[in-house]
Amino acid sequence: KIRTRSVRDRLIDIGIERAQRWGWPNIYTFTKSLGESLLATEGGNLPISIARPSIVESSISQPFRGWNEGVNTTAPLSYLLGTYFRQLPSNKRKRLDVIPVDLVCRGLTLISTAVIQRCQERVYQLATSATNPADMRRTIELTGLAHRKHYRSLEGLEHWLRARFDTISVSKTRYTNVSLPRFRRVIEGAQRLLSPLAFKGEPLARQQRALDKVQKVIDLYEPFILDNEYFFAADHIKALAQALPDEEVDRFGYDAESIDWYDYWINLHVPALRRWTYPLIEGRRPETGLLPKSFKLHSKTRQPEAALTLDSREASSASELQP
């Protein structure tokens, strides 16, 4: 097991080195680029369309409000901001591009329909940074407010204290000097002082391991919350949504511009993470069952399936763009 772990870690390091050599922050983004390049060079005359969702997070309404599972992108960071770790190194002007998972499903449905009708674009970006932006500063503040709302509903001194901590976006310099890296240096210094006294310092070792894990999380997400400042245009998916007949908008409509980030972050997303995802981070099982008792599938007898079609004018104008 030790050799397997060593080989795995070495391969990860080689992969990261290779990705960064070609300008990508990690293996994940590098391999996605390789996949798109393969489609572009080897796809031939196949009807191909590439969908690029941004950071996929909790649902707005389907299959129910706040559906989520697994440890997704914002979960580790938002979890940290609910502890006593409240300073996150980030570019406060950077737009954190989040898209609810049910909007991604609707977008993929529209894109698939366009491909079938041969009126597709080559790339669709399912994103919010251009049409409904939320910058890092605001997102971090909303995460702190969501945690404060939760802790104020609980009793006890620890919850009282946590409800009074503010989450803030800080520069890399301030983070290095007054936050987690400094705590790590303090603990490392304490361990060096205690080592001649034959003091094992197991509590300090546990704290060191915990801080190391936190630092790995920060290092993993730093390219996306600090180093780069960009946004993704979503004109193509917006055009598909606008081409829907009125009677199909409720079932298949895609509208990322109407998301209220205050309501989404405080009343939906962070509570959903606390219910489904934070237990996984803590090594616990989440609540039993993913669907609430009130959830019911629509029967075909009560609600016939709608035929998803694109407006004929959109189909005719877009047909000229077929590969």
C-alpha positions in Angstrom: 0.0 0.0 0.0 2.9 2.4 0.8 4.5 1.7 -2.6 1.1 2.2 -4.4 0.6 5.5 -2.6 4.1 6.6 -3.4 3.7 5.7 -7.1 0.3 7.5 -7.2 1.7 10.6 -5.6 4.7 10.7 -7.9 2.4 10.3 -11.0 0.2 13.2 -9.7 3.3 15.4 -9.4 4.5 14.5 -12.9 1.0 15.2 -14.2 0.8 18.6 -12.5 4.3 19.5 -13.8 3.3 18.5 -17.3 0.1 20.6 -17.1 1.8 23.7 -15.8 4.4 23.4 -18.5 1.7 23.9 -21.1 0.0 26.7 -19.2 -2.7 24.8 -17.3 -3.0 25.1 -13.4 -3.7 21.4 -12.8 -4.3 18.0 -14.4 -8.1 18.4 -14.5 -8.1 21.5 -16.8 -5.2 20.0 -18.9 -7.1 16.8 -19.6 -10.3 18.7 -20.5 -8.3 20.6 -23.0 -6.8 17.4 -24.4 -10.4 16.0 -24.8 -11.6 19.1 -26.7 -8.5 19.1 -28.9 -9.1 15.5 -29.8 -12.7 16.2 -30.8 -11.6 19.2 -32.9 -8.9 17.3 -34.8 -10.5 13.9 -35.1 -14.2 14.7 -35.2 -14.3 14.9 -38.9 -17.8 15.7 -40.2 -19.5 14.5 -37.1 -22.1 16.9 -35.5 -20.0 18.0 -32.5 -20.8 20.5 -29.8 -18.8 21.1 -26.7 -20.5 22.1 -23.5 -18.4 23.9 -20.9 -20.2 24.2 -17.5 -18.4 26.4 -15.0 -18.5 25.5 -11.3 -21.6 23.2 -11.0 -23.3 23.6 -7.6 -26.7 23.1 -5.8 -29.9 23.0 -7.8 -32.4 25.8 -7.8 -35.5 23.7 -8.2 -35.0 20.2 -9.8 -35.2 17.5 -8.7 -35.9 19.7 -5.7 -34.5 23.0 -4.2 -31.0 22.5 -2.9 -30.2 19.1 -4.3 -26.5 18.3 -4.1 -24.2 15.3 -3.6 -20.5 14.6 -3.3 -17.7 17.0 -2.4 -17.9 19.7 -5.1 -15.8 22.7 -5.9 -17.0 25.3 -3.3 -17.7 22.8 -0.5 -14.2 22.6 1.0 -13.7 26.4 0.9 -17.1 27.2 2.3 -16.6 24.5 5.0 -13.3 26.2 6.0 -15.0 29.6 6.2 -17.5 28.1 8.7 -14.7 27.2 11.1 -12.3 29.6 12.8 -10.4 29.9 9.5 -12.0 33.1 8.1 -9.4 34.6 5.8 -9.3 33.4 2.2 -6.5 34.5 -0.2 -8.4 35.7 -3.3 -8.7 38.4 -5.9 -11.8 40.2 -4.5 -12.7 41.5 -8.0 -12.5 38.1 -9.6 -15.8 36.6 -10.7 -16.6 33.2 -9.1 -18.4 31.5 -12.0 -21.1 29.2 -10.4 -23.9 27.5 -12.2 -26.7 25.5 -10.6 -26.8 21.8 -11.6 -30.4 21.9 -12.9 -29.6 24.8 -15.2 -26.7 22.7 -16.6 -29.1 19.8 -17.3 -31.5 22.2 -19.0 -28.6 23.6 -21.0 -27.4 20.2 -22.1 -30.9 19.3 -23.2 -31.1 22.4 -25.4 -27.6 21.7 -26.8 -28.5 18.1 -27.6 -31.6 19.3 -29.4 -29.6 21.8 -31.5 -27.1 18.9 -32.4 -30.0 16.7 -33.5 -31.4 19.5 -35.6 -27.9 20.3 -37.0 -28.0 23.9 -35.9 -25.5 23.7 -33.1 -22.6 26.0 -32.3 -19.2 24.4 -31.7 -19.0 25.6 -28.1 -21.5 26.4 -25.4 -20.4 27.9 -22.1 -22.9 27.3 -19.3 -21.7 30.1 -17.1 -22.7 33.2 -15.1 -19.6 35.4 -14.9 -20.6 37.5 -18.0 -24.4 37.6 -17.6 -24.9 37.5 -13.8 -21.5 38.0 -12.1 -20.7 37.4 -8.4 -17.2 38.5 -7.4 -15.1 36.7 -4.8 -15.5 39.4 -2.2 -19.3 39.2 -2.3 -19.3 35.4 -2.4 -17.1 35.2 0.7 -19.3 37.7 2.5 -22.4 35.7 1.6 -20.8 32.4 2.8 -20.0 34.1 6.1 -23.6 35.4 6.5 -25.0 31.9 5.7 -22.8 30.4 8.4 -23.8 33.2 10.9 -27.4 32.5 10.2 -26.9 28.8 11.0 -24.8 29.4 14.2 -27.3 31.9 15.5 -30.0 29.2 15.4 -27.9 27.0 17.8 -27.1 27.2 21.4 -23.7 27.0 23.1 -20.6 29.2 23.6 -18.8 27.8 20.5 -21.7 28.6 18.2 -22.0 32.0 19.8 -18.3 32.7 19.0 -18.4 31.4 15.5 -21.5 33.5 14.7 -19.3 36.6 15.5 -16.4 35.8 13.2 -16.4 37.6 9.8 -15.2 36.0 6.6 -13.0 38.3 4.5 -11.1 38.2 1.2 -7.4 39.0 1.8 -4.3 39.4 -0.4 -1.8 36.7 -0.6 0.7 38.7 1.4 -1.7 39.2 4.3 -2.8 35.6 4.2 0.9 34.5 4.4 1.7 36.9 7.3 -1.3 36.6 9.6 -3.3 33.5 8.6 -2.7 29.8 8.1 0.9 29.8 6.9 1.9 31.8 10.1 0.1 29.3 12.3 2.0 26.5 10.6 5.3 28.2 11.3 4.3 28.7 14.9 3.5 25.0 15.4 6.7 23.9 13.5 8.7 26.2 15.8 7.0 24.8 18.9 7.8 21.2 17.8 11.5 22.1 17.3 11.7 23.6 20.8 10.0 20.6 22.4 12.0 17.9 20.5 15.1 18.2 22.7 12.9 17.6 25.8 11.8 14.2 24.4 8.2 15.6 24.3 6.2 13.7 21.7 3.8 16.6 21.1 1.1 14.5 19.6 -1.5 17.3 19.9 0.8 19.6 18.0 1.4 16.9 15.4 -2.4 16.5 14.9 -2.7 20.3 14.5 0.2 20.2 12.0 -1.5 17.5 9.9 -4.8 19.4 10.0 -3.2 22.6 8.8 -1.3 20.7 6.1 -4.6 19.5 4.7 -6.1 23.0 4.8 -3.1 24.3 2.9 -3.5 21.6 0.3 -7.1 22.7 -0.3 -6.0 26.4 -0.6 -3.2 25.5 -3.0 -5.6 23.4 -5.1 -8.1 26.2 -5.6 -5.7 29.2 -5.6 -5.5 29.4 -9.4 -9.3 29.8 -9.6 -9.8 32.2 -6.7 -6.6 34.3 -6.8 -4.3 34.0 -9.8 -6.7 34.5 -12.8 -9.3 37.1 -13.6 -11.6 36.1 -16.5 -15.2 35.6 -17.4 -17.0 33.3 -19.9 -19.5 34.6 -22.4 -22.8 32.6 -22.6 -24.4 34.1 -25.7 -24.8 30.8 -27.5 -26.8 29.0 -24.8 -28.8 32.2 -24.3 -29.8 32.2 -28.0 -31.0 28.6 -27.7 -33.1 29.4 -24.7 -34.6 32.4 -26.5 -35.6 30.2 -29.4 -37.9 28.0 -27.3 -41.6 28.2 -27.9 -43.5 29.9 -25.0 -45.2 26.7 -24.0 -41.9 24.9 -23.4 -40.1 27.6 -21.4 -41.3 26.2 -18.0 -40.0 22.7 -18.8 -36.8 23.5 -20.7 -36.0 27.2 -20.2 -32.5 28.3 -19.3 -32.2 31.6 -17.4 -29.1 32.2 -15.4 -29.5 36.0 -15.3 -32.4 35.8 -12.8 -30.5 34.0 -10.1 -30.5 36.1 -6.8 -27.1 35.2 -5.4 -28.0 36.5 -1.9 -30.9 34.1 -1.7 -29.1 31.3 -3.5 -26.0 31.4 -1.2 -27.6 32.1 2.2 -30.9 30.2 1.9 -30.1 27.4 -0.6 -26.5 26.5 -1.4 -24.7 26.7 2.0 -27.6 24.9 3.8 -27.6 22.2 1.1 -23.8 21.7 1.5 -24.3 21.5 5.3 -26.9 18.8 4.8 -25.4 16.7 2.0 -21.7 17.5 1.8 -20.1 18.7 5.0 -20.8 15.3 6.7 -18.6 13.7 4.0 -15.8 16.2 4.7 -16.1 15.3 8.4 -16.1 11.6 7.7 -19.7 11.2 8.5 -22.7 9.8 6.6 -25.0 12.5 5.2 -28.7 12.3 6.0 -30.4 9.2 4.8 -32.0 9.5 1.4 -31.5 12.2 -1.2 -35.1 13.0 -1.9 -37.5 14.7 0.5 -40.7 12.9 1.4 -42.7 15.5 -0.6 -40.9 14.7 -3.8 -43.0 13.0 -6.5 -42.3 12.2 -10.1 -44.8 13.6 -12.6 -46.9 10.9 -14.1 -47.3 10.9 -17.9 -51.1 10.7 -17.6 -51.3 13.9 -15.7 -48.5 15.8 -17.5 -47.8 14.8 -21.1 -44.3 15.1 -22.4 -43.6 18.3 -24.3 -41.9 18.1 -27.6 -38.7 20.1 -27.3 -38.1 22.1 -30.5 -36.2 25.2 -31.5 -37.9 28.1 -33.2 -37.9 27.6 -37.0 -36.2 31.0 -37.6 -33.4 30.0 -35.2 -33.0 26.7 -36.9 -32.8 28.2 -40.4 -30.4 31.0 -39.4 -28.1 28.6 -37.4 -28.1 25.9 -40.1 -25.5 27.9 -42.0 -23.1 27.3 -39.2 -23.1 23.5 -39.4 -19.6 22.0 -39.7 
